[in-house]
Amino acid sequence: MIYSKNETLTRREYEALQLQRLQETVRRVYENTEYYRKKMDDARVRPEDIRTLADLEKLPFTEKNDFRSNYPFGMLAVPQEEAVRIQTTSGTSGNPTVVAYTKNDIDQWSELDARIETMGGVEAGDVVQIANNYGMFAGAFGHDFGSMRLGALVVPSSAGHSEKQLQYLRDFGVTTLHATPTYVLHLGMLLKEKNVDPRTLTLKKCLMGGEGMTEPMRNIIHELWGEDVLATQNYGMCELGGTGISGECEALNGMHIQEDCFLPEIIDPETGKPCAPGEQGELVITTLNREALPLIRYRTRDITRLMYEPCSCGRTNVRMDKILGRTDQMLVIRGVNVFPSQIEEVIMPMKELRTNYEILVYTKDYLDRLKLRVETDDAAILQDPQRSEKLIHQIRCALHAELNIDMEVELLLPDAFGEIKGKAKHIVDIRTSGKKELIV
């Protein structure tokens, strides 16, 4: 099922609508936001210079630090009294990123997320449990708004309290679960430990976002929850308004971007120049109809590619591939680029391991090194030196074959990292003084 006719426009119709809305957005921010007016003046570009979509390249980029330097409301394009809601990021490295919404923005957010829900198979009558964090972070609310818009019954369970999550799944007849992929895996492992047959539950769909999901992770989710459970991923970002930017349909062939509301580009992260069609690079997005806080050429720092080939679902909007990693969280170890997703591709299929892991980055003898710390699925492995050494050797060989780099491996007891709430923190970088944690 397709929610909106704007998901099935021709390429010519998309481009005409995008150009109209781009011109309106550029004019709005130039007239109403001092920050953008100064940036455009510095770049010697004015609203009337945007005559075609190709002229987008003339406009300056927006970056996360721009939010922090204009904290809290310096990015707004409407008077503050017209805003009806704010959300923020966590602000782990400085002031939080503040995002504001007008009434129309909230209505649009609900519409966009309803499309994502529909892509993932949600419809009226479904019972949707939202195990994402509620609060200042935007993730849970978009799914809440979109699900209710479709006529689904929402269970706003938030993250954590895993025993309660399983109780809600069972008692309320939940058909759809929203969570991060790692939390879906965690709940599935808890089911396995309790010897609960997932077929006794009513769950049919898992819609996952907030962090990247690899295909091995999806395979394990099917093993834990059942092959009949539709496991899709979606993409959102607080700065861009939250959830609803893109999502997978049942064809599982990339995430459809809502092109009537977002104009995507792929650029070379080093030069800022556009990449060739289908080429991998950094995703840059311009919002096309936000009122309170429009963004021009926002650098997401996420690495992906765009796919324009037709999708069997009937939607014609461009699709983005899975997120390989982030330009600002890519590890460069002795000249080798390493993304956590590459490590996941190796360890996820290994039955002896759990899905919780940590990558320790440190320096020894003036060289940067990596150490993988990963939970085992059976404490008995650690009690058998021969068995554990064999497993460590197997992991190290597989990682070297994938990454062409040697990594230390440390096996941990099950649940060594405790219960994961929200996004999993996978990288601990201690190369500089102190301990610096990066969210991946």
C-alpha positions as CSV (number, residue, x, y, z in Angstrom):
1,M,0.0,0.0,0.0
2,I,1.2,3.5,-0.8
3,Y,0.1,6.4,1.5
4,S,0.6,9.5,-0.7
5,K,0.4,10.2,-4.5
6,N,3.6,12.3,-3.9
7,E,5.5,9.0,-3.6
8,T,4.7,8.1,-7.2
9,L,5.5,11.3,-9.2
10,T,7.4,11.2,-12.4
11,R,11.0,12.3,-12.3
12,R,10.0,15.5,-14.2
13,E,7.2,16.2,-11.7
14,Y,9.6,15.7,-8.7
15,E,12.2,18.1,-10.2
16,A,9.6,20.7,-11.0
17,L,8.2,20.6,-7.5
18,Q,11.6,20.5,-5.9
19,L,12.7,23.6,-7.8
20,Q,9.6,25.6,-6.9
21,R,10.0,24.7,-3.2
22,L,13.8,25.2,-3.2
23,Q,13.3,28.7,-4.6
24,E,10.7,29.5,-1.9
25,T,12.9,28.0,0.9
26,V,16.0,30.0,-0.2
27,R,14.0,33.2,-0.3
28,R,12.4,32.5,3.1
29,V,15.7,31.9,4.9
30,Y,17.4,34.8,3.2
31,E,14.7,37.2,4.3
32,N,14.1,35.8,7.7
33,T,17.3,34.3,9.1
34,E,20.3,36.5,9.6
35,Y,22.6,33.5,9.7
36,Y,21.6,32.4,6.2
37,R,21.6,35.9,4.8
38,K,25.2,36.4,5.9
39,K,26.3,33.0,4.6
40,M,24.7,33.6,1.2
41,D,26.1,37.2,1.1
42,D,29.6,35.8,1.9
43,A,29.1,33.2,-0.9
44,R,27.9,36.0,-3.3
45,V,24.6,34.2,-4.0
46,R,21.1,35.6,-3.8
47,P,17.7,34.0,-4.0
48,E,17.2,35.1,-7.6
49,D,20.4,33.2,-8.6
50,I,18.6,29.8,-8.0
51,R,17.0,29.2,-11.4
52,T,17.6,25.5,-11.8
53,L,18.3,22.5,-9.5
54,A,21.9,22.6,-10.7
55,D,22.2,26.0,-9.0
56,L,21.9,24.3,-5.6
57,E,25.7,23.8,-5.8
58,K,26.0,27.6,-5.5
59,L,24.5,27.6,-2.0
60,P,26.7,27.2,1.1
61,F,26.6,24.1,3.3
62,T,25.0,24.0,6.7
63,E,26.7,22.0,9.5
64,K,25.9,20.9,13.0
65,N,28.3,23.5,14.5
66,D,26.1,26.2,12.9
67,F,23.3,25.1,15.3
68,R,25.6,25.4,18.3
69,S,27.0,28.8,17.3
70,N,23.4,30.1,16.9
71,Y,22.1,28.4,20.1
72,P,19.3,28.4,21.0
73,F,17.0,30.1,18.5
74,G,19.3,31.9,16.0
75,M,18.4,29.5,13.2
76,L,14.7,30.1,13.3
77,A,13.0,31.5,10.1
78,V,9.8,32.4,12.0
79,P,9.2,34.5,15.1
80,Q,9.6,32.4,18.2
81,E,6.0,32.8,19.2
82,E,4.9,30.9,16.0
83,A,6.8,27.8,17.2
84,V,4.8,25.3,19.1
85,R,7.4,22.7,19.9
86,I,11.2,22.2,20.3
87,Q,13.3,19.0,20.3
88,T,17.0,18.7,20.8
89,T,19.9,16.3,20.4
90,S,21.8,15.2,23.4
91,G,24.5,17.9,23.2
92,T,27.4,15.5,24.1
93,S,30.0,17.9,22.7
94,G,28.7,21.4,23.4
95,N,25.3,23.0,23.3
96,P,22.5,20.8,22.2
97,T,21.1,21.1,18.7
98,V,17.7,22.9,19.0
99,V,15.0,22.1,16.4
100,A,11.7,24.0,16.4
101,Y,8.3,23.3,14.7
102,T,5.3,25.3,13.8
103,K,1.8,23.7,13.7
104,N,2.2,23.1,10.0
105,D,5.6,21.5,10.6
106,I,4.1,19.1,13.1
107,D,1.3,18.2,10.6
108,Q,4.0,17.6,7.9
109,W,6.0,15.5,10.3
110,S,3.0,13.3,11.0
111,E,2.3,12.9,7.3
112,L,5.9,12.0,6.5
113,D,6.1,9.4,9.3
114,A,2.8,7.9,8.3
115,R,4.3,7.2,4.9
116,I,7.3,5.5,6.6
117,E,4.9,3.4,8.7
118,T,2.9,2.4,5.6
119,M,6.1,1.4,3.9
120,G,6.8,-0.9,6.8
121,G,3.4,-2.5,6.6
122,V,1.6,-0.6,9.4
123,E,-2.1,0.2,8.9
124,A,-5.2,1.1,10.9
125,G,-5.9,-1.5,13.6
126,D,-2.2,-2.3,14.3
127,V,-0.9,-2.1,17.8
128,V,2.4,-0.2,17.6
129,Q,4.8,-0.3,20.5
130,I,7.4,2.5,20.4
131,A,10.5,1.5,22.4
132,N,12.5,4.6,21.4
133,N,13.4,7.2,23.9
134,Y,10.7,9.8,24.5
135,G,12.0,13.2,25.7
136,M,13.9,16.0,24.0
137,F,15.2,13.7,21.3
138,A,12.8,13.6,18.3
139,G,12.8,9.9,17.4
140,A,9.9,8.5,19.3
141,F,7.5,11.3,18.7
142,G,7.5,11.1,14.9
143,H,6.6,7.4,15.1
144,D,3.9,8.3,17.6
145,F,2.4,11.0,15.4
146,G,2.6,8.9,12.2
147,S,1.1,5.7,13.8
148,M,-1.8,7.6,15.3
149,R,-2.4,9.3,11.9
150,L,-2.8,5.9,10.3
151,G,-5.3,4.9,13.0
152,A,-3.0,2.5,14.9
153,L,-3.1,2.0,18.6
154,V,0.1,3.3,20.1
155,V,1.9,1.8,23.1
156,P,4.5,4.5,24.1
157,S,6.8,2.2,26.1
158,S,10.0,4.3,25.5
159,A,13.4,2.5,25.9
160,G,14.6,0.4,28.7
161,H,12.8,-1.8,31.3
162,S,13.1,-4.8,29.0
163,E,11.0,-7.1,31.1
164,K,8.1,-4.6,30.9
165,Q,8.6,-4.3,27.1
166,L,8.1,-8.1,26.7
167,Q,5.0,-7.9,29.0
168,Y,3.5,-5.2,26.8
169,L,4.3,-7.1,23.7
170,R,2.4,-10.1,25.0
171,D,-0.5,-8.5,27.0
172,F,-1.4,-5.8,24.5
173,G,-1.2,-7.9,21.4
174,V,1.5,-5.8,19.8
175,T,1.8,-6.2,16.0
176,T,4.5,-3.6,15.3
177,L,7.7,-2.7,17.3
178,H,9.7,0.5,16.8
179,A,13.2,0.5,18.3
180,T,16.9,0.7,17.4
181,P,18.2,-2.5,15.8
182,T,20.4,-3.2,18.8
183,Y,17.4,-3.0,21.2
184,V,15.4,-5.3,19.0
185,L,18.3,-7.8,19.1
186,H,18.5,-7.3,22.9
187,L,14.8,-8.1,23.4
188,G,15.1,-11.0,21.1
189,M,17.9,-12.5,23.1
190,L,15.8,-12.0,26.3
191,L,13.0,-13.9,24.7
192,K,15.5,-16.7,23.9
193,E,16.8,-16.8,27.5
194,K,13.3,-17.1,28.8
195,N,12.5,-19.9,26.3
196,V,9.6,-17.9,24.9
197,D,8.6,-19.0,21.4
198,P,8.2,-15.8,19.3
199,R,5.4,-17.5,17.4
200,T,3.2,-17.3,20.5
201,L,3.4,-13.5,20.2
202,T,1.5,-11.3,17.7
203,L,4.4,-9.3,16.4
204,K,4.6,-9.1,12.7
205,K,6.7,-6.0,11.9
206,C,9.8,-4.3,13.3
207,L,10.6,-0.8,12.1
208,M,14.1,0.2,13.1
209,G,16.1,3.4,13.1
210,G,18.3,5.6,15.2
211,E,21.4,3.6,14.1
212,G,22.6,1.7,11.1
213,M,21.5,-1.9,10.5
214,T,23.6,-4.4,8.5
215,E,22.2,-7.4,6.7
216,P,23.7,-9.8,9.3
217,M,21.8,-7.9,12.0
218,R,18.6,-8.3,10.0
219,N,19.3,-12.1,9.6
220,I,19.7,-12.5,13.4
221,I,16.5,-10.5,14.1
222,H,14.7,-13.0,11.8
223,E,16.3,-15.9,13.7
224,L,15.2,-14.5,17.1
225,W,11.8,-13.2,16.1
226,G,10.8,-15.4,13.2
227,E,11.2,-15.4,9.5
228,D,7.7,-14.0,9.0
229,V,8.5,-10.8,10.8
230,L,9.0,-7.9,8.4
231,A,12.2,-6.1,9.6
232,T,12.7,-2.7,7.9
233,Q,14.9,0.2,8.6
234,N,14.2,3.9,8.4
235,Y,16.3,7.1,8.4
236,G,15.7,10.3,10.3
237,M,17.7,13.1,11.8
238,C,16.7,15.6,14.5
239,E,18.2,18.5,12.7
240,L,16.1,17.7,9.6
241,G,12.9,17.5,11.6
242,G,13.2,14.0,13.1
243,T,11.8,10.8,11.6
244,G,10.2,10.5,8.1
245,I,13.0,11.3,5.8
246,S,13.3,7.8,4.3
247,G,12.4,4.2,4.9
248,E,12.4,0.7,3.5
249,C,9.3,-0.7,1.8
250,E,8.6,-4.4,1.8
251,A,10.9,-4.9,-1.2
252,L,13.9,-4.2,1.2
253,N,15.8,-2.5,-1.7
254,G,16.9,0.7,-0.1
255,M,15.2,3.5,1.8
256,H,12.7,5.7,-0.2
257,I,13.5,9.4,0.3
258,Q,10.4,11.7,0.5
259,E,11.6,13.9,-2.4
260,D,8.7,16.3,-2.3
261,C,10.0,17.4,1.1
262,F,13.7,16.7,1.0
263,L,16.2,17.4,-1.8
264,P,19.1,14.9,-1.4
265,E,22.7,15.2,-2.8
266,I,25.8,13.0,-2.6
267,I,29.0,14.8,-2.3
268,D,32.7,14.0,-1.9
269,P,33.2,14.6,1.8
270,E,36.7,15.9,1.2
271,T,36.1,18.4,-1.7
272,G,32.4,19.1,-1.2
273,K,31.8,18.5,-4.9
274,P,28.9,16.4,-6.2
275,C,29.5,12.8,-6.8
276,A,28.5,11.0,-10.0
277,P,25.1,9.3,-10.0
278,G,25.2,6.0,-8.0
279,E,28.6,6.9,-6.5
280,Q,29.1,6.6,-2.8
281,G,29.7,9.7,-0.7
282,E,28.3,12.0,2.0
283,L,24.5,12.6,2.1
284,V,23.5,16.2,2.0
285,I,19.9,17.2,2.4
286,T,18.0,20.5,1.8
287,T,14.5,20.7,3.4
288,L,11.8,22.0,1.0
289,N,8.8,23.0,3.0
290,R,9.7,23.4,6.7
291,E,8.5,26.7,8.2
292,A,10.2,27.1,11.6
293,L,13.7,25.8,10.7
294,P,14.5,25.2,7.0
295,L,17.9,23.9,6.3
296,I,20.0,24.5,3.2
297,R,22.4,21.8,2.1
298,Y,22.8,20.2,5.6
299,R,25.8,17.9,5.8
300,T,24.5,14.7,7.5
301,R,28.0,13.1,7.6
302,D,26.4,9.8,6.7
303,I,28.0,7.8,3.9
304,T,25.6,6.2,1.4
305,R,24.6,6.4,-2.3
306,L,21.4,7.2,-4.2
307,M,19.5,4.7,-6.4
308,Y,17.1,5.9,-9.0
309,E,16.2,2.5,-10.5
310,P,12.4,1.6,-10.3
311,C,11.3,-0.2,-7.2
312,S,8.8,-3.1,-7.4
313,C,6.6,-1.5,-4.8
314,G,5.5,1.2,-7.2
315,R,7.1,4.2,-5.5
316,T,9.2,6.3,-7.8
317,N,11.1,8.4,-5.3
318,V,14.8,7.9,-5.1
319,R,16.2,5.4,-2.6
320,M,19.2,5.7,-0.4
321,D,21.4,2.7,0.3
322,K,22.1,1.6,3.9
323,I,24.5,3.8,5.8
324,L,28.0,2.5,5.6
325,G,29.3,4.8,8.3
326,R,29.9,8.5,9.1
327,T,32.6,10.8,7.8
328,D,33.2,12.1,11.4
329,Q,33.2,8.6,13.0
330,M,35.3,6.8,10.4
331,L,38.4,5.4,11.9
332,V,41.7,5.7,10.0
333,I,44.0,3.1,11.4
334,R,47.5,3.0,9.8
335,G,46.1,4.3,6.5
336,V,43.0,1.9,6.5
337,N,39.5,3.4,6.8
338,V,37.4,1.3,9.2
339,F,33.7,1.7,9.9
340,P,31.9,-0.2,12.7
341,S,29.4,-1.6,10.2
342,Q,32.3,-3.5,8.6
343,I,33.1,-5.1,11.9
344,E,29.4,-6.0,12.4
345,E,29.3,-7.7,9.1
346,V,32.0,-10.1,10.4
347,I,30.9,-10.8,14.0
348,M,27.1,-10.8,13.6
349,P,26.8,-14.2,11.9
350,M,29.0,-15.9,14.6
351,K,26.7,-18.0,16.8
352,E,29.1,-17.9,19.7
353,L,28.8,-14.2,20.0
354,R,26.2,-11.7,21.2
355,T,25.4,-8.5,19.4
356,N,26.9,-6.2,22.0
357,Y,30.4,-5.0,21.3
358,E,32.8,-2.2,21.8
359,I,35.7,-1.0,19.7
360,L,38.6,0.4,21.7
361,V,40.9,2.8,19.8
362,Y,44.3,3.3,21.5
363,T,47.9,4.1,20.7
364,K,50.9,1.8,21.5
365,D,54.5,2.3,20.3
366,Y,53.3,5.4,18.4
367,L,50.9,3.4,16.3
368,D,47.0,3.5,16.4
369,R,45.5,0.2,17.3
370,L,42.1,-1.4,17.6
371,K,40.7,-3.8,20.2
372,L,37.3,-5.5,19.8
373,R,35.5,-6.3,23.1
374,V,32.5,-8.5,22.4
375,E,30.1,-10.5,24.6
376,T,30.0,-14.3,24.2
377,D,26.7,-16.1,24.1
378,D,27.8,-18.7,26.6
379,A,29.9,-18.1,29.8
380,A,31.3,-21.6,29.5
381,I,33.4,-20.4,26.5
382,L,35.5,-18.3,28.8
383,Q,36.1,-21.2,31.2
384,D,37.6,-23.3,28.4
385,P,41.0,-21.7,27.3
386,Q,41.3,-23.9,24.3
387,R,37.8,-23.1,23.1
388,S,38.1,-19.3,23.7
389,E,41.5,-19.1,22.0
390,K,40.1,-20.9,19.0
391,L,37.2,-18.5,18.8
392,I,39.5,-15.4,19.2
393,H,41.7,-16.7,16.4
394,Q,38.6,-17.2,14.2
395,I,37.4,-13.7,14.8
396,R,40.8,-12.1,14.2
397,C,41.3,-14.0,11.0
398,A,37.8,-13.0,9.7
399,L,38.4,-9.3,10.7
400,H,41.8,-9.3,9.0
401,A,40.3,-10.7,5.8
402,E,37.6,-8.0,5.8
403,L,39.6,-5.0,6.9
404,N,43.2,-5.9,6.0
405,I,44.2,-4.9,9.5
406,D,45.0,-6.8,12.7
407,M,42.8,-6.3,15.7
408,E,43.0,-7.6,19.2
409,V,39.9,-9.4,20.5
410,E,38.7,-9.7,24.0
411,L,35.8,-12.1,24.9
412,L,33.4,-10.9,27.6
413,L,30.7,-12.6,29.7
414,P,27.1,-12.4,28.5
415,D,25.5,-9.1,29.5
416,A,28.9,-7.5,30.3
417,F,27.8,-4.2,28.8
418,G,24.4,-4.3,30.6
419,E,21.1,-3.3,29.1
420,I,21.4,-1.0,26.1
421,K,19.0,1.9,26.0
422,G,18.6,4.0,22.9
423,K,21.6,4.1,20.5
424,A,24.4,1.8,21.2
425,K,27.9,3.3,21.9
426,H,30.3,1.2,20.0
427,I,33.5,3.3,19.8
428,V,35.7,4.3,22.8
429,D,38.6,6.4,21.6
430,I,41.4,6.8,24.2
431,R,44.1,8.0,21.9
432,T,43.9,11.5,23.3
433,S,43.9,12.4,27.0
434,G,40.9,11.2,28.8
435,K,38.2,8.9,27.6
436,K,36.2,10.0,24.5
437,E,33.0,8.1,23.6
438,L,31.5,8.5,20.1
439,I,27.9,7.4,19.3
440,V,27.7,5.4,16.2
